[in-house]
Amino acid sequence: MLAAISLLPAQAPNAVPTAEQQAKAWLAAFNSGDRATLLEYLQKNHPSSVEHIDGEMGFRQMTGGFELIKVEESTPARFTALLKEKDSDQFARMELEVEPEPPHRISKMDLRAIPRPPEYPIPRVSESDALALFRKRLEAENAGDRFSGTALVAKSGKIVFEEAFGMADREKKIPNQVNTQFRIGSMNKMFTAVSIVQLVQAGKLQLSDPFGKYLPDYANKDMASKVTIEHLLTHTGGTGDFFGPEFDAHRLELKTLQDYVKLYEKRPLKFAPGTQFDYSNYGFLLLGVVIEKVTGESYYDYVREHIFKPAGMTMTDSLPENEAVPGRSVGYTKEGPGPWAPNTDTLPWRGTSAGGGYCTVEDLFRFATALENHRLLDAAHTEMLTKGRTDRPNGKEYGYGFAIRDEGGMSCFGHGGGAPGMNGELKICPESGYVIAVLANLDPPAASRGAEFIAARLPLK
């Protein structure tokens, strides 16, 4: 049936436009979950994407396929529509164009995630019903091998949901527990941001200072003199990332924050500081170096003493990978529809001020509680962290090391983290009193989708 669509007849009155036929045929092949069916369709109708077939099958496994929700435009040459993932609340916009001549192959296809349109709200339910739905959701995701981790929900300082799913170590058959430690990726940025603002509160640095004031030997004087501490906190400095070929080549040699600086400090700015948002792991690496220069302590010692200790976070750290951490889960990653495999060969030698430490959901809850109760910063400086200052392309705002998002009427701040074999999300929602923490030892979006699911359904008060 799909093969027949590759030879489309001339458009007759009231016939379904050609581009719409192709879009629906692709959707049927993709949703089938059958590699041979999708490959046959792509070979005849979108040959340039055949080389990405494994990636498409992995995407199919992650999303569960798509439902067609609303056609926005349908002409013989072009089709756009709203789609929704079958296995999540995520919406996407499909844009497809076809060649004008038979067999009308696909000339352009774009499928991108978008914020949920307001005309399709998710009904909020009672807390008990929301938590029951959450448990059912995580059980289903675990059964489908799409979630392995822990989840916590607290209300007004009291834990109301805390459960573990899946395996911490598949080879040794060790199950996840509620106190299992998970690598948290970029969630470390929250600890770095709080540390910087603590130093601002203590009068030891100013947000308007160029970072070169504290790193006078930095090789790129132009960057050091133009990029401020505030630019680094808000990802607006143009400092770029450090992941890529250079990182891969030197992964196990980068043992200190200064090692990263030596490797990357001669790079030019990507753009004029303050002119755009561009997520920068290297920018937060530099913030860690500033912390070390200002305090005379290692970044790791500072956050242990000034973040983890006052918050009561006894299961959080960033020890080097060659040091055993009892109770820490193994991360599992995979490419396309292949099997899960340990993420060992992707890990840095040690986590940094940009990310890469490990934590538990209870420690994330303790961090949220300490922040809200002003044990880490006074009220004015806590507000500084969580005030939206830059708009991000995905509709979220970003403060100082914290993302701010409206979850269908529930305002929350926090941060996510994701890399091969790790994913986490913390949402702190002051008006409703909820804190949501989800950690997973699988690729993104294993944890993020769960956190978004429950945030959209809990009552607003």
Summary of the structure (lengths in Angstrom):
residues: 461
radius of gyration: 23.7
end to end distance: 51.3
largest distance: 77.0
contacts: 1575
relative contact order: 0.13
helix: 37%
strand: 23%
